[in-house]
Amino acid sequence: MRTRLVLFDIDGTLIRTGGAGVRAFAQAAEFMFGRPGGTHRLQFQGRTDVSLVREFFRINELPDSPEQVIRFLDTYVHFLDDQLHRQRGEICPGVRELLEALRRIPEGPAVGLLTGNIRLGARLKLEAHGLAEAFDLGAYGDDHESRNQLARIALERGSLHLGRPLSGREVVVIGDTQADIECARAIRARCVAVATGGVPLSELLKHSPALAVESLAEVTAARVLSVGDQIERSTDWDALYQVGDTRWDKGEPAPGLVDFLAGRPNLVGRRILVPGCGRGHDARAWAGAGCNVIGIDLSPRALREARERVDGAQKLTFQEADFLEKPSQLGQFDWIFEHTLWCAIPPGRRGDYVRSVKAALAPGGHYLSINYLQPADEEGPPFGVTLEELRGWFEEEFELVIHWLPRSFPGRAGRERMFLWNRRS
């Protein structure tokens, strides 16, 4: 579906003010009520200005009325203007380039704001960086206290601006907190989560945005507009091994698996299946823990290299097989382990993958996976996957025991998540 509206959060997404807003809020509290330090208990990230004022009133047992909220915010913007003249902060990486690229697209999307800042506060912050005129419309903190309701207001204003009703699927929300992801979901929009506001990428990925990146310098305008779309194509894995184009292969077992096996001394003799084993690094790690291991792969070249590295003392074999086709021929296993296989499978075949795991795993058996939650491109492999989607696929037949952030190879840190599932008896 074509993207017709892109909505940006401000703080931590477009700009970083260096704490100007927080300091101005504290100054307003002290000036109006003589409460120095009265804002220290407030959590500012992802909030609307009105909700912050009302929480301040509640914490400090002050009268809460619409008139008092307006008085506080009028005082706040006075101090904010002063703070921004003292220290305006900085524009976040890639922002100016992305805004300019969106404007250059023929018949491109409307570009707006979806921010918890009140309208005047937003303008002051953006004017400090020459961005105030970059947006066609906006929904602001003084429009509503609820962030999710602001998303609905932004959708309505986008529809009015474009002269046609918009659906949420035609909207992309760009923000730096869980609140931005949730408000996008409230209108069924897609969200690009960016880790420039202080929330780590790994934390953002937990909440299943359509895309998560360290900064907007990592994305093009085309990538933003197509976020959530995936182009499926078949991959000749053996040809890639033949020419040595195996960038996913790091020459050693996954660090997360190494750590897991080090803490599990009771696996000796267990029957293990490693689908998509490649050159066998992970399979050898399981065999080194005393397990009986079968590694399977589609690539004869990868398997030949895997067999060349087998220690004769280990109970380890490699077979050429398609895990998605008749996995029951391999028998049933106590454990199945995969590392980034799910993201290599075209999304249209993920149902086949889940059925294969169920067929090859003994009742009560364990499925351990390291999933790459967010690929860098919409054209896979790797194909995109979210925590929310994984739960949707597996929870009917499997019980999720635990998931955690594992130790990863350089370049993958924060993007991988490790899952332990039990097959329901």
C-alpha positions in Angstrom: 0.0 0.0 0.0 1.2 3.5 -0.8 2.4 5.7 2.1 0.6 9.0 2.0 1.5 10.4 5.4 4.8 10.3 7.4 4.5 11.5 11.0 7.6 12.5 13.1 8.0 12.7 16.8 10.3 15.5 17.9 12.4 14.9 21.0 15.0 12.2 20.5 13.7 11.6 16.9 14.2 14.9 15.0 16.3 16.8 17.6 18.0 16.4 21.0 17.7 19.6 23.1 20.3 18.6 25.7 17.6 18.6 28.4 16.3 22.1 27.7 12.7 21.0 28.0 13.3 19.2 31.3 15.1 22.2 32.8 12.4 24.6 31.6 9.7 22.4 33.2 11.6 22.4 36.5 12.0 26.2 36.3 8.3 26.6 35.8 7.5 24.4 38.8 9.8 26.3 41.0 8.7 29.7 39.8 5.0 29.0 40.1 4.9 26.8 43.2 8.3 27.2 44.9 9.0 23.5 44.4 12.7 23.0 43.5 13.2 19.4 42.5 9.5 18.9 42.2 9.9 17.3 38.7 12.7 14.8 39.5 10.2 11.9 39.8 8.7 12.5 36.3 9.6 10.3 33.4 9.6 12.6 30.3 10.3 10.1 27.5 7.3 9.4 25.3 4.9 11.7 27.3 2.7 14.5 26.4 3.3 17.9 28.1 -0.2 18.0 29.6 0.2 14.5 31.1 3.5 15.6 32.7 1.9 18.7 34.2 -1.0 16.8 35.6 1.4 14.2 37.1 3.4 17.0 38.7 0.3 18.4 40.3 -0.6 14.9 41.6 2.8 14.1 43.0 3.0 17.5 44.7 -0.6 17.5 45.9 -1.5 20.7 44.0 -4.9 21.7 42.6 -5.4 20.2 39.1 -7.7 22.3 36.8 -7.6 23.1 33.1 -6.8 26.7 34.0 -3.8 25.7 36.2 -2.5 23.4 33.4 -2.6 26.3 30.9 -0.9 28.7 33.3 1.9 26.1 33.9 2.5 25.5 30.2 2.5 29.3 29.4 5.2 29.7 32.1 7.0 26.6 30.8 7.4 27.9 27.2 8.8 31.2 28.5 11.6 29.3 30.2 11.9 26.9 27.3 12.6 29.8 24.9 15.3 31.1 27.3 16.9 27.6 27.6 17.0 27.1 23.8 18.8 30.4 23.4 21.3 29.2 25.9 21.7 25.7 24.5 19.7 24.7 21.5 21.0 21.1 21.3 21.5 19.2 18.1 19.6 17.8 15.1 19.6 13.9 15.1 21.7 12.1 12.4 20.0 11.7 9.0 17.0 13.9 9.8 17.7 16.8 7.5 18.6 14.5 4.6 15.5 12.3 5.1 13.2 15.3 5.2 14.7 16.8 2.1 14.5 13.4 0.3 10.8 13.0 1.2 10.1 16.5 -0.3 11.8 15.6 -3.5 9.6 12.6 -4.2 7.1 13.4 -7.0 3.6 13.3 -5.6 5.2 12.2 -2.3 3.6 11.9 1.1 2.5 14.6 3.4 4.9 15.1 6.2 3.7 15.9 9.7 4.3 15.9 13.4 3.0 13.6 16.1 4.4 15.0 19.3 3.6 15.3 23.0 5.0 18.8 22.9 2.4 21.6 23.0 2.2 23.5 19.7 4.3 26.5 20.8 6.9 24.4 22.5 7.3 22.3 19.4 7.7 25.4 17.2 10.4 26.8 19.5 12.4 23.6 19.5 12.1 23.2 15.7 12.9 26.8 15.0 16.2 26.4 16.8 17.3 24.1 14.0 15.5 25.6 11.0 12.9 22.8 10.9 9.7 24.7 11.8 8.5 25.0 8.2 9.3 21.4 7.2 5.9 20.0 8.1 2.5 20.2 6.5 0.4 19.4 9.7 0.7 18.2 13.2 -1.0 16.8 16.3 0.3 18.3 19.5 0.3 17.8 23.3 -2.3 20.5 23.8 -4.7 18.7 21.4 -5.1 15.8 23.8 -3.4 14.3 26.9 -3.3 10.8 25.4 -0.5 9.9 22.9 -2.8 7.3 21.2 -5.5 9.9 20.8 -3.0 12.3 19.2 -2.3 9.6 16.6 -6.0 9.6 15.7 -6.1 13.4 15.5 -3.0 13.3 13.2 -4.8 10.8 11.0 -7.9 13.0 10.8 -5.8 16.1 10.0 -3.8 14.2 7.4 -7.1 13.2 5.7 -8.3 16.8 5.7 -4.9 18.0 4.3 -5.0 15.4 1.5 -8.7 15.8 0.8 -9.4 12.1 1.1 -9.9 9.6 4.0 -6.6 7.9 5.1 -6.3 4.5 6.6 -3.7 3.7 9.2 -1.9 1.4 6.7 -1.1 4.5 4.6 0.8 6.1 7.5 4.3 5.7 8.9 5.1 7.0 12.4 8.7 7.7 13.2 9.6 7.9 16.9 12.2 6.9 19.5 10.1 5.3 22.3 7.7 2.5 23.1 5.0 5.1 23.2 5.6 6.0 19.6 5.3 2.3 18.6 2.1 1.9 20.6 0.4 5.1 19.2 1.2 3.9 15.6 -0.4 0.6 16.5 -3.4 2.4 17.8 -4.2 3.6 14.3 -2.8 0.5 12.6 0.1 2.5 11.1 3.6 1.2 10.6 6.4 2.5 12.9 10.0 3.2 12.3 11.7 3.2 15.7 15.0 5.0 16.0 17.5 4.7 18.9 18.6 8.3 19.0 16.6 9.3 22.0 18.2 7.1 24.6 16.2 3.9 24.4 18.5 1.1 23.2 17.7 -0.6 19.9 17.3 -4.0 21.7 14.6 -2.5 23.9 12.7 -0.9 20.9 12.8 -4.3 19.1 10.9 -5.9 22.0 7.8 -3.9 21.0 7.8 -5.1 17.4 8.0 -1.9 15.3 8.0 -2.4 11.5 11.6 -1.3 11.4 14.2 -0.3 14.1 17.4 1.5 13.3 20.2 3.1 15.3 19.6 6.5 13.5 17.7 7.9 10.5 21.1 8.0 8.7 20.6 4.3 8.1 17.4 4.6 6.0 16.4 6.2 2.7 13.1 7.9 2.0 12.2 4.9 -0.2 12.9 2.5 2.7 10.7 4.6 5.0 7.8 4.6 2.5 8.0 0.9 1.9 8.5 -0.2 5.5 6.5 -3.3 6.3 6.6 -4.5 2.7 8.7 -7.6 1.9 9.9 -8.8 -1.5 10.3 -12.5 -1.6 12.7 -14.2 -3.9 14.3 -17.7 -3.9 17.9 -18.1 -3.0 20.4 -20.5 -4.4 22.3 -21.3 -1.2 24.7 -23.8 -2.7 25.8 -21.2 -5.4 26.6 -18.7 -2.6 28.8 -21.3 -0.8 30.4 -22.2 -4.1 31.6 -18.6 -4.7 32.3 -17.9 -1.0 29.5 -15.3 -0.6 28.7 -16.3 3.0 28.7 -13.1 5.0 26.4 -14.7 7.6 29.1 -17.3 8.4 31.4 -16.0 11.2 33.6 -19.1 11.3 32.5 -20.1 14.8 29.5 -21.1 16.8 27.0 -18.4 17.8 28.2 -16.7 21.0 24.7 -17.0 22.5 24.8 -20.8 21.9 28.2 -21.1 23.5 27.0 -19.3 26.6 23.8 -21.4 26.7 25.7 -24.7 26.5 28.2 -23.7 29.1 25.4 -23.4 31.6 23.7 -26.7 30.6 25.9 -29.7 31.8 23.0 -32.1 31.6 22.7 -32.4 27.8 25.0 -35.4 27.4 23.4 -38.1 25.1 20.5 -35.9 24.0 19.4 -36.1 20.4 19.8 -32.7 18.6 18.8 -31.4 15.2 20.4 -28.3 13.7 18.5 -27.3 10.5 20.2 -24.9 8.2 23.5 -25.9 9.7 25.8 -24.5 6.9 29.4 -25.3 7.7 28.4 -26.9 11.0 29.8 -24.5 13.6 26.8 -24.7 15.8 26.3 -28.4 15.3 29.9 -29.0 16.4 29.3 -26.9 19.6 26.3 -29.2 20.5 28.5 -32.3 19.8 31.2 -30.9 22.0 28.7 -30.8 24.8 28.3 -34.6 24.5 25.1 -34.6 22.4 24.1 -36.8 19.4 23.8 -34.3 16.6 22.4 -34.3 13.1 23.0 -31.1 11.0 21.0 -30.7 7.8 21.3 -28.2 5.0 20.3 -27.6 1.4 23.9 -26.9 0.2 26.1 -29.9 -0.8 29.2 -27.6 -0.7 28.4 -26.4 2.8 28.0 -30.0 4.0 31.2 -31.1 2.4 33.1 -28.4 4.3 31.2 -29.3 7.5 32.2 -33.0 7.2 35.8 -32.1 6.7 35.9 -30.5 10.2 34.2 -33.3 12.1 36.1 -34.7 15.1 35.9 -38.5 14.8 35.2 -38.9 18.5 32.0 -36.8 18.3 28.6 -38.2 17.6 27.9 -35.9 14.7 26.6 -36.4 11.2 25.6 -34.1 8.4 22.8 -34.8 5.8 21.5 -33.0 2.8 17.8 -32.3 3.4 15.1 -29.7 3.1 13.8 -29.1 6.6 10.5 -27.8 5.2 9.8 -31.0 3.3 9.1 -34.3 5.2 11.1 -33.5 8.4 9.6 -36.6 10.1 11.9 -38.8 8.0 14.7 -37.7 10.2 13.0 -39.0 13.3 12.2 -37.0 16.5 14.6 -35.0 18.6 15.0 -33.9 22.1 16.2 -30.4 21.0 16.1 -28.4 17.8 18.4 -25.4 17.4 18.5 -22.8 14.7 20.5 -19.7 14.3 19.0 -17.1 11.8 17.3 -19.8 9.7 13.9 -18.3 10.3 14.9 -15.0 8.7 16.3 -16.8 5.7 13.0 -18.5 4.9 10.6 -16.5 2.7 7.7 -15.4 4.9 5.2 -17.3 2.8 6.8 -20.6 4.0 6.9 -19.8 7.7 3.9 -21.9 8.4 5.8 -24.9 6.8 8.7 -24.2 9.1 6.5 -24.2 12.3 4.9 -27.5 11.2 8.4 -29.0 10.6 9.6 -28.0 14.0 6.5 -29.7 15.5 7.0 -32.8 13.4 10.7 -33.2 14.2 10.5 -32.5 18.0 9.4 -35.1 20.5 6.5 -34.1 22.7 7.9 -32.1 25.6 11.0 -31.4 23.6 12.8 -28.1 23.4 13.1 -25.6 20.5 16.0 -23.2 20.9 16.5 -20.4 18.5 18.5 -17.2 17.9 16.4 -14.9 15.8 17.5 -11.9 13.9 14.6 -9.6 14.7 15.2 -6.7 12.2 17.0 -7.0 8.9 18.5 -4.0 7.2 16.5 -4.3 4.0 13.0 -5.2 2.9 14.3 -7.5 0.2 15.4 -10.7 1.9 17.0 -12.8 2.9 17.2 -11.8 5.7 13.5 -11.3 5.8 11.9 -9.2 8.6 10.6 -10.7 11.8 9.3 -9.2 15.0 8.8 -10.6 18.5 5.1 -10.2 18.1 5.1 -12.2 14.9 7.2 -15.0 16.4 4.8 -15.4 19.3 1.9 -15.5 16.9 3.4 -18.4 14.9 4.6 -20.6 17.8 2.4 -20.0 20.9 -0.4 -22.4 19.8 1.8 -25.5 19.7 4.7 -24.4 21.9 5.1 -22.9 25.4 7.5 -19.9 25.5 9.8 -20.6 28.5 12.0 -17.5 28.2 13.5 -15.1 25.7 16.6 -12.9 26.3 19.2 -10.7 24.6 22.2 -13.0 23.9 25.8 -12.2 23.4 26.2 -11.7 19.7 28.8 -11.3 16.9 29.9 -7.7 16.2 27.4 -6.0 14.1 24.5 -8.1 15.4 24.5 -6.8 19.0 21.0 -5.7 20.0 19.4 -7.2 16.9 19.3 -10.8 18.0 17.0 -12.4 20.5 17.3 -15.9 21.9 14.1 -18.0 22.5 13.5 -21.2 24.4 10.2 -23.0 23.6 8.9 -26.3 24.8 6.6 -28.4 22.6 3.3 -28.9 24.3 2.7 -32.6 25.1 
